[in-house]
């Protein structure tokens, strides 16, 4: 029986093993850019200013959270049937270079594990394919930056080869996007690529099957996964937005994943 088949119907379970009978919510938060938008930016919600990000990470550190990579978190769930009581995974989508210049120093200094979902065709380039239509191109992580972060404990997961919306393309193209991205990252990092994030969060049941068949242990959406059960190949995350200006707002977002 596959990992997904074993766990897709997990529903009302205690959060963190507390025995309270409340549905488990996946304790994963999501960022996009750790930077300030440029004057040309039209879609600004995905930007988190660097100093605000540093305060948010310090908040998590001082409040006793246990930081895991996305694969560690899901492997714990697979083994135990619940998430760690204070466990949390920090994830970043798209692989823009600000993840290295602005996020990585904070993560390294605070000894926080994290997972970055990247698009191999964008590595080392200034590109707009991971952004909303009309947004100005942004520089992406280089191979050397990825290797440096990987050696420091940052996990890298697949965000497809070209950031195409998987629910809108033929299944053979889905297979290419999923399989080739995983292969590229494993060749680059010399370690398994276990985790996957759907571009813009979109997927279909057929897409889920492709992601699982490729050998991933889980896949992350944004707000599109099921609300009444844990589906390891359609896991929800809580996105941190630019409008989350104050720590009280950040803490309120964490309440949604039943961590505080």
C-alpha positions in Angstrom: 0.0 0.0 0.0 1.3 3.5 -0.9 2.1 6.2 1.6 -0.9 8.2 0.3 -3.3 5.3 0.5 -2.3 4.7 4.1 -2.9 8.2 5.2 -5.2 10.1 2.8 -8.2 9.3 5.0 -6.7 10.5 8.3 -9.2 12.9 9.6 -10.2 13.8 13.2 -7.0 13.2 15.2 -5.5 15.0 18.1 -3.2 17.9 17.2 0.3 17.1 18.3 -0.9 14.1 20.2 -2.8 16.2 22.8 -5.9 14.0 22.8 -8.3 16.9 22.3 -10.0 15.4 19.3 -9.5 18.4 17.2 -8.7 17.9 13.5 -5.0 18.0 12.8 -3.9 21.0 10.7 -0.6 20.8 8.9 1.9 23.0 10.9 3.6 24.5 7.9 4.0 28.2 7.0 4.8 29.5 3.6 6.7 32.5 2.3 7.5 33.8 -1.2 9.8 36.8 -1.3 11.8 38.0 1.7 12.2 41.5 0.3 10.4 44.8 -0.4 8.4 45.2 -3.6 9.8 47.4 -6.3 7.8 50.4 -7.6 7.0 48.2 -10.7 5.5 45.4 -8.6 1.8 45.0 -9.0 1.2 42.0 -6.8 2.7 42.8 -3.4 1.1 40.4 -1.0 3.9 37.8 -1.3 6.6 40.2 -0.1 7.8 40.1 3.5 10.3 42.8 4.5 13.6 41.3 5.7 13.4 42.9 9.2 9.9 41.7 9.7 10.9 38.2 8.7 13.7 38.3 11.2 11.3 39.3 14.0 8.9 36.5 13.0 11.6 33.9 13.1 12.9 35.2 16.5 9.3 35.0 17.8 9.1 31.3 16.8 12.5 30.6 18.4 11.7 32.3 21.7 8.3 30.6 21.9 9.8 27.1 21.9 8.9 25.8 18.4 10.8 22.8 17.1 11.9 23.4 13.6 11.9 20.6 11.0 12.3 20.4 7.3 9.1 19.6 5.4 10.3 16.0 4.8 11.2 15.5 8.5 7.7 16.8 9.5 5.9 14.5 7.2 8.1 11.5 8.0 7.2 12.1 11.7 3.6 12.2 10.8 3.8 9.0 8.7 5.5 7.2 11.6 3.5 8.6 14.5 0.1 9.4 13.0 0.3 13.0 14.4 2.6 16.0 14.2 5.1 17.0 16.9 3.4 19.1 19.6 5.5 22.1 18.9 6.8 21.2 15.5 6.7 23.6 12.6 8.2 23.7 9.0 9.1 26.9 7.4 8.8 26.8 3.6 9.7 29.2 0.7 8.3 28.9 -2.8 10.0 29.9 -6.2 13.7 30.1 -5.3 14.2 33.8 -5.8 17.7 35.0 -4.7 16.3 36.9 -1.7 16.0 33.5 0.0 19.8 33.5 0.1 20.5 37.2 0.7 17.7 38.0 3.2 16.3 34.8 4.6 19.3 32.4 4.9 21.4 34.6 7.2 18.5 34.7 9.7 17.8 31.0 9.4 21.5 30.2 9.9 22.0 32.5 12.8 18.9 31.2 14.7 19.7 27.6 13.7 16.3 27.2 12.0 15.7 24.4 9.5 13.6 25.3 6.4 12.6 23.9 3.0 12.8 25.9 -0.2 10.8 24.8 -3.3 12.7 25.8 -6.4 12.3 25.7 -10.2 15.4 24.3 -11.8 15.0 26.1 -15.1 15.3 29.4 -13.3 18.5 28.6 -11.4 21.1 31.3 -11.9 18.8 33.4 -14.0 16.7 36.6 -13.8 13.3 35.4 -14.7 9.6 36.1 -14.3 8.1 32.6 -14.9 7.4 32.0 -11.2 5.6 35.4 -10.9 2.2 36.6 -11.8 1.7 37.9 -15.3 3.2 41.3 -15.8 5.5 41.2 -12.8 9.1 42.3 -13.3 11.7 39.5 -13.5 13.6 38.7 -10.3 17.0 37.0 -9.9 16.9 33.4 -8.7 19.3 31.3 -6.6 22.5 30.1 -8.2 23.8 26.6 -8.1 26.6 27.6 -5.6 24.1 29.4 -3.3 21.8 26.3 -3.3 24.8 24.0 -2.5 25.9 26.3 0.3 22.5 26.4 1.9 22.1 22.6 1.5 25.3 22.1 3.4 23.9 24.2 6.2 20.8 22.1 6.5 18.3 23.8 4.2 16.2 21.3 2.4 15.3 21.8 -1.3 12.1 20.5 -2.8 10.7 20.5 -6.3 8.4 23.3 -7.6 8.4 21.7 -11.1 10.9 22.3 -13.9 9.2 25.4 -15.4 6.5 26.5 -12.9 3.7 25.5 -15.2 0.2 25.2 -13.8 -0.1 21.4 -13.7 -3.9 21.2 -13.8 -3.9 22.9 -17.2 -1.4 20.9 -19.2 -1.4 17.4 -20.7 -0.5 14.6 -18.4 2.7 13.8 -20.3 3.9 17.4 -19.7 3.0 17.0 -16.0 5.2 13.9 -15.9 8.1 15.8 -17.4 7.7 18.8 -15.1 7.6 16.6 -12.0 10.1 13.9 -12.9 12.8 16.1 -14.5 12.7 18.6 -11.7 13.3 15.9 -9.1 16.0 14.3 -11.1 17.8 17.6 -11.6 17.8 18.5 -7.9 18.9 15.0 -6.9 21.8 15.2 -9.4 22.8 18.7 -8.1 22.5 18.0 -4.3 23.4 14.3 -4.2 20.5 13.6 -1.9 16.9 12.6 -2.3 14.3 15.2 -3.3 11.4 14.0 -1.1 9.0 17.0 -1.2 7.0 18.9 -3.8 5.0 22.1 -4.0 2.4 22.8 -6.7 2.9 26.0 -8.7 0.3 28.5 -7.4 -1.2 25.6 -5.3 -3.2 24.1 -8.2 -3.4 20.3 -8.8 -5.8 17.6 -9.8 -6.2 14.0 -8.7 -4.2 12.9 -11.8 -1.4 15.3 -10.9 -1.3 13.9 -7.3 -0.8 10.4 -8.7 2.1 11.6 -10.9 3.8 13.4 -8.0 3.5 10.3 -5.8 4.6 7.9 -8.5 7.8 10.0 -9.0 8.8 9.1 -5.5 7.9 12.1 -3.4 6.5 11.5 0.1 4.2 14.6 0.0 3.1 17.6 -1.9 2.1 21.0 -0.7 -0.7 23.3 -2.0 -1.6 26.6 -0.4 -5.3 26.9 0.5 -6.6 24.3 -2.0 -6.2 21.1 -0.1 -9.0 19.3 1.7 -10.2 20.9 4.9 -11.5 17.8 6.6 -8.7 15.3 6.3 -4.9 15.0 5.8 -4.0 14.2 2.2 -0.2 13.9 2.0 -0.3 14.9 -1.7 -2.5 18.0 -1.2 -1.2 19.5 2.1 -2.3 23.0 3.1 0.0 25.7 4.3 -0.5 29.0 5.9 1.0 31.8 3.8 2.5 34.7 5.5 1.6 37.9 3.7 2.9 41.4 3.4 -0.2 42.6 5.3 0.9 40.6 8.4 2.7 43.7 9.6 2.7 43.1 13.4 3.8 40.2 15.6 0.3 39.9 17.0 -1.0 39.3 13.4 1.7 36.7 12.8 0.8 35.0 16.1 -2.9 35.0 15.1 -1.9 33.3 11.8 -0.2 30.6 13.9 -3.4 30.0 15.8 -5.0 28.7 12.6 -2.6 25.8 12.6 -3.2 25.2 16.3 0.3 25.8 17.4 0.1 28.6 20.0 
